[in-house]
């Protein structure tokens, strides 16, 4: 198992542009590679071009308070405004909103930008929910959506993922494997300070201690 710290660990092979260039034309041990040329964009935002995407096996990430293990994921190279950036989308599991749920994190250039949590009907739809924030503020029903979100399925988190601490805030609803959608939800121009991932992670009650964009 590869341990990822605050940046991609060198042993993951994600530390250099040379690695990413080689991944665009070489197989991956965890499931092969695919070279995509899919433009994801709208008149509201710059088009995002997925250049390469690779399936990943298990890996872990060190949060300030704990390690989190991800069962699988995808590493990709995308381009926006002629600038390439690296992203990773990992799928794991954790206790969120009162029960065990599939949980995801999407990183851009080694920084965790957005998280996803399984909808109540995940077993049927395979969809995750991720809060929409503007300068760390969660959007509420009735708030105007930021530019670029017009094409996303938008729901209220508490309606789709019921349980303790689930907020009545707006969230996108994306399939867990919709790397195109997660790339648009966590573009490189959104810094960690804007999205507030590390400070506003999904609240997990503690035990006794107490293919292309696919809409759901």
SULGI-V37556 format. One record per residue. N is the residue number from 1. RES is the residue in one small letter. SS is DSSP state (helix for helix, strand for strand, loop for the rest). NEAR is the number of other C-alpha atoms within 12 Angstrom. D_LAST is the distance of its C-alpha to the last C-alpha in whole Angstrom. Layout:
# SULGI-V37556
n={N/N}
res={RES/RES}
ss={SS/SS}
near={NEAR/NEAR}
d_last={D_LAST/D_LAST}
This chain:
# SULGI-V37556
n={1/2/3/4/5/6/7/8/9/10/11/12/13/14/15/16/17/18/19/20/21/22/23/24/25/26/27/28/29/30/31/32/33/34/35/36/37/38/39/40/41/42/43/44/45/46/47/48/49/50/51/52/53/54/55/56/57/58/59/60/61/62/63/64/65/66/67/68/69/70/71/72/73/74/75/76/77/78/79/80/81/82/83/84/85/86/87/88/89/90/91/92/93/94/95/96/97/98/99/100/101/102/103/104/105/106/107/108/109/110/111/112/113/114/115/116/117/118/119/120/121/122/123/124/125/126/127/128/129/130/131/132/133/134/135/136/137/138/139/140/141/142/143/144/145/146/147/148/149/150/151/152/153/154/155/156/157/158/159/160/161/162/163/164/165/166/167/168/169/170/171/172/173/174/175/176/177/178/179/180/181/182/183/184/185/186/187/188/189/190/191/192/193/194/195/196/197/198/199/200/201/202/203/204/205/206/207/208/209/210/211/212/213/214/215/216}
res={x/x/x/x/x/x/x/x/x/x/x/x/x/x/x/x/x/x/x/x/x/x/x/x/x/x/x/x/x/x/x/x/x/x/x/x/x/x/x/x/x/x/x/x/x/x/x/x/x/x/x/x/x/x/x/x/x/x/x/x/x/x/x/x/x/x/x/x/x/x/x/x/x/x/x/x/x/x/x/x/x/x/x/x/x/x/x/x/x/x/x/x/x/x/x/x/x/x/x/x/x/x/x/x/x/x/x/x/x/x/x/x/x/x/x/x/x/x/x/x/x/x/x/x/x/x/x/x/x/x/x/x/x/x/x/x/x/x/x/x/x/x/x/x/x/x/x/x/x/x/x/x/x/x/x/x/x/x/x/x/x/x/x/x/x/x/x/x/x/x/x/x/x/x/x/x/x/x/x/x/x/x/x/x/x/x/x/x/x/x/x/x/x/x/x/x/x/x/x/x/x/x/x/x/x/x/x/x/x/x/x/x/x/x/x/x}
ss={loop/strand/strand/strand/loop/loop/loop/loop/loop/helix/helix/helix/loop/loop/loop/loop/helix/helix/helix/helix/helix/helix/helix/loop/loop/loop/loop/loop/loop/loop/loop/loop/strand/strand/loop/loop/loop/strand/strand/strand/strand/strand/loop/loop/strand/strand/strand/strand/strand/strand/strand/strand/strand/strand/strand/strand/loop/loop/strand/strand/strand/strand/loop/loop/loop/loop/strand/strand/strand/strand/strand/strand/strand/strand/strand/strand/strand/strand/strand/strand/loop/loop/strand/strand/strand/strand/strand/strand/strand/strand/strand/strand/strand/strand/strand/strand/loop/loop/strand/strand/strand/strand/strand/strand/strand/strand/strand/strand/loop/loop/strand/strand/strand/strand/strand/strand/strand/strand/loop/loop/loop/helix/helix/helix/helix/loop/strand/strand/strand/strand/strand/loop/strand/strand/loop/loop/strand/strand/loop/loop/loop/loop/loop/loop/loop/loop/loop/loop/loop/loop/loop/loop/loop/strand/strand/strand/helix/helix/helix/helix/loop/loop/loop/loop/loop/loop/loop/loop/loop/strand/strand/strand/strand/strand/strand/loop/loop/loop/helix/helix/helix/helix/helix/helix/helix/loop/loop/loop/loop/loop/loop/helix/helix/helix/helix/loop/loop/loop/loop/loop/loop/loop/loop/loop/loop/loop/loop/loop/loop/loop/loop/loop/loop/loop/strand/loop}
near={16/24/21/30/22/19/26/28/20/16/16/25/21/31/20/21/17/13/23/30/24/20/29/26/19/18/19/23/13/17/17/20/24/24/26/24/21/24/23/33/29/16/13/16/21/21/24/36/32/38/33/36/41/38/29/31/26/24/31/31/35/23/21/13/10/11/18/26/27/30/26/29/32/40/47/42/43/39/31/24/17/13/18/24/34/40/42/46/47/42/40/32/25/29/23/33/29/22/25/22/30/34/40/44/47/44/42/37/32/31/35/40/41/46/44/46/47/42/39/28/21/24/14/12/20/26/36/43/49/46/44/44/33/24/17/22/20/29/27/22/20/13/17/17/26/23/18/26/27/18/24/32/28/32/31/28/36/26/21/30/37/23/23/19/20/30/28/23/29/34/39/42/42/38/37/40/34/33/42/42/41/48/46/41/46/42/43/33/25/27/24/29/20/24/34/26/35/26/19/23/29/32/23/23/19/15/12/5/5/7/20/23/26/22/24/24}
d_last={32/32/32/31/33/32/32/31/34/36/36/32/33/31/34/35/34/36/34/31/33/34/30/29/32/32/30/29/30/27/25/26/25/24/25/22/23/20/20/17/19/19/23/22/22/24/22/21/22/21/25/24/22/23/22/24/25/26/27/28/28/31/30/33/33/32/30/27/26/23/22/21/20/20/23/22/25/23/25/25/29/30/30/28/27/26/23/21/18/19/18/20/20/22/23/21/21/23/22/21/18/16/17/17/19/19/22/24/27/28/27/24/22/19/17/14/14/12/11/13/11/10/12/10/7/8/7/9/11/13/16/17/21/23/27/26/25/22/21/21/19/21/22/22/19/20/21/18/15/15/12/10/7/10/11/14/14/17/15/12/14/18/21/24/24/20/20/20/18/16/13/10/7/6/7/10/12/10/14/14/11/13/17/16/15/18/21/24/26/24/27/27/29/27/24/26/24/27/28/25/24/22/24/25/27/30/32/35/36/34/13/13/10/6/4/0}
